[in-house]
């Protein structure tokens, strides 16, 4: 009886090739995840990691030294100990499995080649024979058929240079596989940390090297069957996947000529987060949630993505300048979260059934775009200089930036189906904001016939506010429900509290991570999914196209100047127009509970809600005598500027008493309302 595939693959050989190994993504995410999997024993015993470098970039010693520094900087002990970096022996063991491959030529993209002067095509690679010349001719023909470039001369030159780059890497792989001939199979994972302009050319060349040297195959299945050593070849792609629906469709068509969808893994790290996976189980395995997950009970849904840093870093900034917050965050991360959140129950847990259910949601959002008013339902902005002057604005720090590149967006979208008809889905994403926070907030409708409040708008804010279901991905994973309970003491005054849903789950996950039973980090889990061939947490081609169909009207309105660009201070909560839009959509300010008070990462830019706008300020006098608060988080004094979010009374989590006055600014906090925008 054969072993299950996930166990069988552990006995097979695995080559992991990283194209773009010196990039920001590979350094901060990919290599640390591979180190975690290696140290925990999740990778097959015969695993080799090939890092592709340009010949003039850095030496192997320099690369591995920098790699060690990157891993040490982000590494956290799985057992929760106080260790600050992994042991020297463990690091050396990992670096032995990393082999540096210098490319014979740099990758060329279509745009680079068009701008390049025509050069003389030189046949051969210096190691040649007639067999390899035939291979070049065959690939010239295949690239001409796919129409990758504007002219045959450009096509030939680009193909030859990219061919030599992939060929130089493949020599290293074949040499290592020859040393491990006794392995049951030799598998290859090609991880492309490259711009989408490079993907098609590289994918065609990678496809070529999965087949027998002497026979030309155009069908990927035939190529796999004729490999000298049986095994799979999978291609992992990182965003961006095109710049709009049109370019995305072209990219998918070109890839499909050589690669079946089963071998393409389009990465979206948010789909690998434990909270998003848990959402699927909680929605469809609990009678408590299933009946209320619809328009009859849900008032609105917020999907929030906030980062406390901007585009200061040169490498990250160059990427962001060309894409903006819509292409960088909303088109992929936020719409994928929406698809999981709003989808109907899939037919089964088969990856294709799950992706079919997500696709249906994305298409329904795209259908509602016909009635979408961009001006009324969207706010875009760029951050300006921080109030303390320590950070420049987006246009000041990078003068060549486009005035139409947004660093912030709030958009209100709706779904055209019977479950969610009329429910606003509020997307908020921004850089250079007051905290690091990624979360989903499902706000329920008010209880009918509420005996604790009257019908007028003023008095309903005296109560504990609407119930909310909160799933937080960052900075710490949390799942809880905000419910209304009686405030301790005399009377039946309602107050907001939280129902913890994730305490045991977090403890069990930490235990499994420490014991090496299951990785906790998103990239660790997604890399394992690629090795095991599980596509549940990866984006299919038609999902991508549907997501672009949602975002294209927004991008078009922004780049054409039809949608006005406003500003907000670096380190603030965003522009005041965003809160006004959220109010029009029907969202009520949140009545904070203990778990809403997330510690900020950039304390020096912490600002009080309402200082940027006067929305909540106008309610202070009305609510000064009706303020409710949960117990402080930490019962000891903390400095005012330490960077903790505000509790409902307006004082920071950790303060001993709201009555204790430390400064004129702090003394004004007691008059603030019990509600706060997140």
ZATORVEX-435111 format. One record per residue: x, y negated, z of N, C-alpha, C in turn. Coordinates in steps of 0.2 Angstrom, whole numbers, plus 5000, padded with zeros to 4 digits. Atoms other than C-alpha are relative to their C-alpha. Layout:
XYZXYZXYZ/...
This chain:
500450065000500050005000500449945000/499650065000500849834995499949955005/500150064995501149695007499649954998/500350065002500049545007500549954997/499550055003500849404996500349965004/499650044996501249295010500550035004/499549964997502249435018500550024995/499649985005502949495002500549954998/499650065003503649324997500649995005/499550014995504749325013500650054999/499549955002505749475006500349984993/499750025007506049384989500449955000/499550065000507349264984499649944998/500450065001506749084983500649944999/499650065002507648934974499649945000/500350064999507048764979500449944997/499750055003507548634967499749935001/500350074998507348444972500349954995/499850055005507448324957499849935003/500150064996507748154965500250005007/499849984993508648214980500249945004/499750064996509348044985499549955001/500550054999507647954985499750005007/500350024993506647885000499650065002/500549954999505348024999500450065002/499649944998506648164999500450005007/499650014994507748095013499650005006/500450014994506348045025499550065001/500549954999505048185022500250074998/500049935003505548335011500650045004/499449974997507348375018499850025008/500249994993506748355036499550065001/500549945000505248475033500350064998/499749935002506348605024500550025006/499649984994507548595040499550035005/500549974995506048625051499850074999/500249935002505448775041500650055001/499449955000507248845040500150015008/499849984993507548825059499550045004/500549964997505848905063499950064997/500049945003506149045052499450014995/500649995004504649015040500250014993/499749995007505749015024500250074999/499849945001506149175016500850005002/499349994997507849245022500549984994/499650015006508549225004499849944997/500250075003508249035001500649964999/499550055002509348914992499749944998/500250065001509048734991500549964995/499650035004509748644976499849924999/500250075000509848454977500449974994/499850035006510048364961500349935001/499750064999511248214961500349974993/499750035006511848094947500850005002/499349994999513748124945500349945003/499650064997514247944950499749985006/500450034995513047924964500450015007/499649994994514048004979500250075000/499749935000515148154983499550055005/500449954996514448314991500049995008/499950014993515148275008499649945002/500350064998514448095008499250025000/500749995000512748165003499850045006/500149964994512748295017500049975006/499950044994513348175030499349955000/500650045000511848055025499450045002/500649954999510648205025500050025007/500049984992511148255043499849945004/500250064997510948075048499249995000/500750015001509148065041499650055004/500449954996508648235049500049985007/499950014992509348185066499549945002/500450064998508348015065499350025001/500749995000506648095062499950075004/500249934997506848265070499849995007/500350004993505848305086500050075002/500049934998506048465096499450035000/500749975000504648585093499850025007/500249984993504648635112499949945004/500250064996504348455118500649995005/499550014995506048455127500349924998/499750075000507148295129500650004995/499550005005508348345115499949954995/500150055005508748205103500250024993/499949975006509448305089500250075000/499949935000509648485083500750025002/499349984999511148585088500450004994/499650005006512648575077500050064996/500049935004512648765073499450004996/500650005004510848745067500049964994/499950045006511248605056500550024995/499549975004512748685049499850064996/500449955003511748835045499649984994/500450035006510548735035500349974995/499650035005511848635026500350054995/499849955004512548795020499650034995/500549985005510948835011499849954995/500150065005510948665002500650004996/499550005005511948664986499949944996/500150065004512248494977500250024993/499949995007512048504958500049934997/499950075003512748354948499750014993/500350005007511748314932500549994995/499650015005512648324916499849934997/500350065003511548174910499549985005/500550034996510348054919499350024996/500749995003508448084916499949944996/500250055004507747974903499350004999/500850005001505947914903499949974993/500250035006504947854888500249934999/499950075001505047674892500849985000/499350025000506947674895500350024993/499749985006507247764879499849954994/500350045005506147644869500449935000/499750064999507147494876500850014999/499349985001508847584872500250004993/499850015007509847554857500150074997/499949935003509847704844500750025001/499349975000511347814847500050064996/499849945005512147954837499850065004/500249944996511448124842500650054999/499549955000512848244846499850075001/500249944999512448424844500450045005/499649964996512948554857500149975007/499950034993513448534876500750025002/499449984998515248594875500150075003/500049944998514848764881499750054995/500549975004513948814866500150064996/500049945005513548954854499449994996/500650015004512248974841499450015003/500749984996510949044853499849935003/500250064997510948874862499849954995/500250055005510848774846499350014998/500649985001509348874842499549985005/500550024994508548834859499949934999/500150085000508848644856499549994994/500550015006507948654839499350025002/500649984998506548744847499649955004/500350054996506248614860499949944997/500150065004506448474848499350014997/500649995003504948554839499449995005/500550004995503948574855499949935002/500150074998504248394860499749964995/500350045006503748324843499350025000/500749985000502148424845499649965005/500350034995501748344861499949935000/500050075001502048174855500249965006/499850034994503048114870500349934998/499750065002503947974861499849974993/500250035006503647854847500350024993/499749985006504847914834500450075001/499749945000505748074830500749995003/499350024997507547994834500050005007/500150014993506947944851499950075003/500249934997506148114854500650055001/499449965000507748204849500549985006/499550024995508948104860499850015007/500349994993507848104875500050075002/500049934998507548284874500650035001/499449974999509348324872500349985007/499750024994509848224887499750035006/500449964995508448294898500250075000/499949935001508848464892500750025004/499449994996510648454898500049995007/500050014993510148384915499750075003/500349944997508948534918500450064999/499649955001510148654910500650015005/499550004995511548604922499850035007/500349974994510448644937499850074999/500249935001509848804930500650055000/499449964999511648874929500150015007/499949994992511748854948499550055002/500549954998510148944950500150074998/499949945003510549084939500650045003/499449984997512249104947499850035007/500249984993511449114965499650074999/500449955001510149234958500450074999/499649945002511449354951500450035006/499749974993512249364969499550035004/500649964996510549424975499650044996/500449965005510049544962499650055003/500449954996509449664975499349985003/500650034997508049544980499450034995/500649975004506249614974499849954995/500250055006505949454964500449935002/499750065000506749284961499549944998/500550065001505549134963500349945000/499750075000505848954959499549955001/500450054998505048804966500449934998/499750075003505448634956499649955004/500350064997505048484967500249944997/499850065004504948324956499849945004/500050064996505248174967500149944995/499950045005505148074951499449964998/500550045003504147944942499650044995/500449965005502748004931500349994993/499850005006503647944916500550054998/499549945001504948084918499750075000/500349934998503748224923499950044994/500249965006503248284905500650034997/499349985003505048294898500350055005/499749954995505648384914499650065000/500449944999504248504915500050044994/499949965006504448554897500750045000/499449964999506248594900500050055005/500049954995505948684916499650064998/500449955003504648784907500450044995/499549965005505948834894500450055004/499649964997507048904907499750055004/500349944997505749024914499950064995/500149955005505849124898500750034998/499449975002507149244890500349964995/499650055003508549154882499950014992/500049995008508349234864499349994997/500750005003506449234862499749935002/500350064999505449074860499250025002/500749994999503749074869499749935002/500450064998502448934870499550015005/500549994995501349024882500350025006/499649994994501849014900499950075003/500149934998501049184904500550054997/499549955003502149274891500749985002/499350024998503649174897500150045007/499949974993503449244915500150074999/500049925001503149424909500750024997/499349985004504849414899500649985004/499550024996505849344913500550065002/499549944998507449454917499850025007/500249994994506949444935499349985002/500750014999505049454939500049955006/500150054994504549304950499649944997/500450065002503449144949500549945000/499750075001503948964944499549955001/500650054998502948824952500349935000/499850075001503048644949499649955005/500450054995502648514963500149934998/500050075003502248344958499849955006/500150054995502248184969499649944996/500350065003501148024966500649954998/500750015003500847924956500050044994/500149965006500048024943499649954995/500350055004499847894930499949935003/500250064997499247714932499349984999/500750015001497447734927499750074997/500349945002496247864921500350024993/499849985007496847854903500750035000/499349975000498747884907500050075004/500049944996498248014920499750064995/500249955005497248114906500550024995/499449985005498748104894500550045003/499549974997499848164907499850085002/500249934999498748314911500050044994/500049965006498548364893500750024998/499449985002500348364890500350065005/499749954995500748464906499650074998/500449945001499348594902500250044993/499849975006500148634885500650055002/499549954997501548724895499950035006/500149984993500948744912499350025002/500749994997499348834919499949965006/500250034994498448744933500250035006/499849964995498848884944500749995003/499350014998500748834944500149935001/499950074999500448654946499849985007/500250024993500448584964500149925001/499950084999500048394965499949995007/499950014993500548334982499649945003/500350054996499448234994500150025007/499849974994500148245011499449995005/500550004995498548195020499550065000/500349945000497748355014500350055004/499649954996499048445024499949995008/500050024993498648355041499550055003/500449954996497848465054499349975001/500750034999496448345057499550014994/500450005006495848345039499850084999/500249935001495848535039499550025006/500549994994494948535056499349974998/500650035002493648425048499550054996/500349955004493148565036499650055005/500349954996492848685050499549975005/500550034995491948565062499449994997/500650025003490748515049499650064998/500549945002490148685043500050065005/500049944995490448795058499649985007/500450034994489448685071499349984999/500650025001487648675072499849935003/500150064997487848515082500149944995/499850055005488648415067499650014994/500349995007487848495052499349964999/500650045002486048415054500149935000/500050074999486648245058500549974994/499550025004487948235044499649984993/500350025005486848135032499749935001/500350075000485947965028499549995005/500550014994484647995041500249985006/499750014993485847985055500649965000/499450035000487447905049499949934997/500150075002487447715048500549984995/499450015004489147695040500650045001/499449964999490847775038500649954998/499450045002492547685039500650054999/499449965001494147765032500549945000/499650064998495547655039500850034999/499349995001497447655034500349935001/499650064998498547525043500750015001/499249994998500447505043500249935002/499750064997501447385053500549974997/499450035004502747355040499849984993/500250025007502747275023500450034995/499649975006503747295007500749975001/499450034999505347235015500650044997/499549955002506347395011500049994992/499950015007507047374993499750064996/500249945004506747554987499250015001/500749994999504947564995499749944996/500350065003504647384989499950004993/500049995007505147414971499450044998/500649965002503847554970499349975001/500650034998502547454979499849944995/500150065004502747304968499650024993/500349985006502247404953499350035000/500649964999500747494961499549965004/500550034995499947394975499650055004/500349964995498847454989499550054997/500549965002497547524978500350074997/499749945004498647644967500450045006/499649964995499747684982499750045005/500449974995498447724995499350024999/500749995001496647714990499950054995/500149955005496747814974500150075002/499949934999497447964982499850025007/500249984993497447975001499349995003/500750024998495847885005499450034997/500549975004494847954991500050085002/499949934998495448134996499650015006/500449994993494848105014499349994999/500850015002493148045007499750064998/500349945003492948204997499950055005/500149954995493248315012499549985005/500550034995492148205023499350014998/500750015002490648195012499850064996/500249955004490648355002499550055003/500449954998489348485003500450075002/499749944999489748665009500250034994/499849965006490848754997499750074999/500349945000490248914990500450055004/499649964996491749004998500649965002/499450034998493448965006500550014994/499549995006494249004989500249934998/499850075002495348854984499649974994/500350045005494448824968499349985002/500750024997492748824977500049945004/500050064996493348694989500249944996/499950065005494048584975499449994996/500650015004492448604965499549955005/500450044995491548534981500249935000/499750075000492748384982499949974993/500150035007492648354963499349975000/500750025000490748334965499949935003/500050074996490948194978500349954996/499650055003492248104968499649974993/500450025006491148104952499449965002/500650044998489648044962500249935002/499850074999490647894968500149964994/499950045007491147854950499449994997/500750025003489347864944499749945003/500350064997488847734957500449944998/499650065002490147614950499649964995/500450045005488847564936499749955004/500450054996487947474950500549965005/499550034995489547414959500249934999/499850075000489747234962500749985003/499350014997491647204964500049945004/500050064996491447024970499750015007/500350004993490247064984500250065004/499849944996490947234989500850015001/499349994999492847204989500349945002/499550064998494147094997500750035000/499349995001495947094992500449955003/499650054997497347005000500850025000/499349994999499246985002500249975007/499850034994500146955018500449944999/499650065000500846785022500550005006/499550004995502246735034499650015007/500349994993501946795052500049945004/500050064996501446675065500649985004/499450024996503046685075500649994995/499550025005504046655058500550054999/499549955000505046815060499950044993/500149965006504346895044499749954995/500250045006504146815027499450034997/500549975004502646835016500250044994/499949955006502446955002500449964994/499750045005502846824989500749965001/499450034998504246744999500650045001/499549954999505246895003500250034993/499949975007505146964985499749954995/500350055005504946814973499850024994/500249985006504746914958499450045000/500649964999503247004965499449974996/500650025004501646994955499549975005/500650034996500246874962499450045000/500649965000499047004958500150075003/499849944997499847144968499750005007/500350014993498747164984500450055005/499749964995499447225000499550025005/500549994996497747235008499450014996/500650005003496047295002499550035005/500649974997494347325009499450014995/500549995005493047404998499450045003/500649964998491247465001499850044994/500249965006490847614990499450045003/500649954998489247724990500050064995/500049945004488847894984499350014997/500649995003487447934972499850075001/500349934999486748094980499549995006/500650014995485248134991500350015008/499750004993486448165007500249945002/499750064998487248005007499849934997/500350065003486147884997499949945005/500150064996486247705004500550005006/499550014994487647745017500749974997/499450035002489147625015500650045002/499449974998490847705015500549944999/499650065000492047565020500850025000/499349985000493847585015500449945002/499650064998495147475024500750035000/499349985001497047495019500449934999/499550065000498447365022500750025003/499350004997500247335025500149945003/499850064996501047215037499549985005/500650014996499647235049500250015008/499850014993499547235068500250075004/499949934997499747425071500050054995/500049945004499947595064499450045002/500749974999498247675062499850034994/500349975006497547805050499450045004/500649974997495747865055499450004996/500750005003493947905050499649985006/500550024995492547825060499350014997/500749995002490847895057499549975005/500450044996489647765065499250034999/500749985000487847835069499549955001/500550055000486247745068499849995008/500250014993485547675084499450055002/500549954998484347785094499349964999/500650035001482547745089499649995007/500450014994481447675103500549995006/499650014994482947625114499849965006/500350044994482347585131500549965004/499550044997484047505136500149944997/499950075003483847355125499449984996/500650025003482647255116500250004992/499949995007482447235097500549944997/499750065003483347065095500850025000/499349995001485147065089500549985006/499650024995485846975104500050065006/500049954995485347105117500250074999/499849935002485747265108500850005001/499349994998487647215110500150005007/499849994992487447215129500050085001/500049934998487147405128500750034998/499449975001488547525125500250014992/499950005007488447515106499850074997/500249945003488147655093500550055001/499649945000488847825094500550004994/499549995005490447865084500350065000/499649945001491348015078500749984997/499350035002493247975077500550064999/499549965001494548075069500649964998/499450055001496347995070500550054997/499449975003497848055059500649975003/499450034998499047925065499849945005/499349984999499947875076500050075004/500049944997499348025086499350034998/500649975002498048155081499550015005/500550004995496448135090499350024997/500749995002494648195088499649995006/500550024994493248125100499449974997/500650045001491548065100499849955005/500250054996490947905107499350005002/500649994998489447935117499849955006/500350054994488347825130499850045006/500149974993488347875148499849945005/500250054995487747785164500749985003/499550034996488947665172500050025007/500049984993489447725189499849945004/500350054996488547625203499350005000/500750015000486847565206499749994993/500450025006485547555192500250054994/499949955006485547645175500349964994/499750045005486647525165500450054995/499649965005487347615149500749974999/499350025002489247615145500250054995/499749965005490247685132500550055003/499549954998491347845135500150044994/499849965005492147975125500050075002/500049924999491948165123500650034996/499349975003493648245120499850064996/500149945004493648365106500650044998/499449975003495448405103500650015006/499549994995496348425120500350075000/499749935001496448615119500350024994/499749995006496748615101500749974999/499350035000498248495103500550055004/499649964996498948605117500250074996/499949945004498748765106500549994994/499650015006499548685091500749985002/499350014998501048625101500350065002/499749944998501248795108500250044994/499849965006501248875091500649974996/499450045004502448745084500650025004/499449994996503648775099500250084999/499849935000503548965097500150034993/499849985007503748965078499450044997/500649975002501949025075499749974994/500350045005501348885064500349935000/499750075000502148715059499449955001/500550054999501248555064500049954995/500050065004501848425052499750024993/500449995006500948405035500550024995/499649975006502448425023500250075002/499849934999502948585032499550044998/500649965001501248655030499950014992/500150005007501148605012500550044996/499449965003502848675007499850075001/500249934999502248835014499550034996/500649985005500648835004500350014993/499849995007501648814988500450075000/499749935000502748964993499550065000/500649954999501149064997499550004994/500550005006500249004981499349985002/500650024998498848924991499949934998/500150075002498148774982499449965003/500650044996496748724994500149935002/499950064997497648575000500449964994/499750035005498248514983499549974995/500450035004497448404970500050034993/500149975006496748474954500049944994/500050055005496848384937499449964999/500750035001494948344936499949965006/500050054994495048274954500349944999/499650065001496348154949499749954995/500350045005495448094934499349975003/500650024997493848074944500249945005/499750054996494847974957500249944997/499850065004495547854944499449974998/500650035003493747834937499749955006/500250044994493347764955500449935000/499550064999494847644956500149964994/499950045006494947584938499749935000/500350065000493647454940500349955005/499750044995494447384956500749974997/499350025002496247384948499949954994/500150055006495547294932499849935003/500250064998494647164942500649965004/499450044996496247124953500549984995/499550025005497447124938499849944995/500250055005496347014927499949935004/500150064997496146884941499249995002/500750004999494246914942499850005007/500149994993494346964960500549955004/499550044997495146824971500450035005/499549974995496646854981500149955006/499950044994496646794999500650025003/499449994996497946795012499950025008/500049994993498246855030500750005003/499350004996499646835043500350075001/499649944998500946965044499950025007/500149984993500547065060499349995002/500750014998498747025060499550064998/500549955002497147125058499850004993/500350015007496847065040499749944999/500350075001495946925032499350005003/500650004997494346865040499450024995/500549985005493346895024499950075000/500149924999493647085027499450015006/500549994994492647075044499349974998/500750025003491246975035499750054995/500249955004491147105022499750065004/500249944996491047245035499449985004/500750024997489647145044499450014995/500649995005488647135028499850074998/500149935002488847325025499650035006/500449974995487947355042500450035006/499649984995489447395053500049965006/499950044993489447345072500750015003/499349994997491047305081500050055005/500049944996491647445091500049985007/500050014992491347455110500650055002/499449964999493047515115500050055006/499849954995493447675125500750015001/499350004999495047725132500450034994/499649975005495547825117500149954994/499950055006495247675105500649965001/499550044998496647585114500750034998/499449975002498047645103500649965001/499450044999499847585108500249974993/499850035006500447465094500850024999/499349985001502147505086500449934999/499650075000502647315083499749955005/500350044994502247235100500149934998/499950075000502947065095499549974995/500550035005501547045081499350015003/500649994997500147095093499649945000/500450064999498746965091499350025002/500749994997497046955100499550004994/500550005005495546995089499649945001/500450075000494646835085500449944999/499650065001496146725084500149994993/499950025007496246745065499349984998/500750025003494346725063499649985007/500450014994492946665074499450045001/500649965000491746805072499850035007/500249974993491846885089500049945005/499950064996492346715097499349975002/500650034999490546655095499550045005/500449964996489846795105500250005008/499750004994490946765120499549975006/500450034995489846645129499350045002/500749965000488246765126500250065005/499949944997489146915133500450005006/499550014995490246845147499750035007/500349974994489046915160499850074999/500249935001488747085152500650034996/499449975003490447165149500250075003/499949934997490847355151500650024998/499349985002492447435151500150075003/499849934997493147615154500649995004/499450004995494547655167500649984996/499450015004496247585162500450064999/499649945001497447705155500550025005/499449994995498947685166499949955006/500150044995498747615183500649975003/499450044997500247505185500149944995/499950065004500747335179500450014994/499650005006501347305161500149934998/499950065003502047155153499549984995/500650025004500747055143500250024992/499849995007501847075127500250064998/499749945001502147255128499750044994/500349975006501047295113499550055001/500549965000499547385119499349974998/500650035003497847365111499649985006/500550034995496447275120499550055003/500649964997495247365132499449964999/500650045001493447315131499949935004/500050074997493647175144500449954997/499550055003495047095134500650015003/499349994997496447145145500350074998/499749945003497747275140500050065004/500049944996497747455144500650005004/499550004996498747475159500049955006/500050064995498347315168499650035007/500349984994497847345187499349975000/500650044999496447215187499949954995/500150065005495647105174499949945003/500150064996495446975188500749975001/499350024998497346965190500249954994/499850055005497946805180500750004999/499350015001499646805172500249944996/499850065004499546665160499349974998/500650035002498246535153499750044995/500349965005498046645138499750075003/500349944998497746805148499349985004/500650014996496446715159499449994996/500650015004495346675144499850074997/500249935003495246865140499450025003/500649984997493946895153499349984997/500750035003492646795143499950034994/500149975006492946905128499450055000/500549955001491547015122500250075001/499849934999491547205125500150044994/499949975007491647235106500649984997/499450025004493147235095500050034994/499949975007493547265077500650045000/499449965001494647405073500449994994/
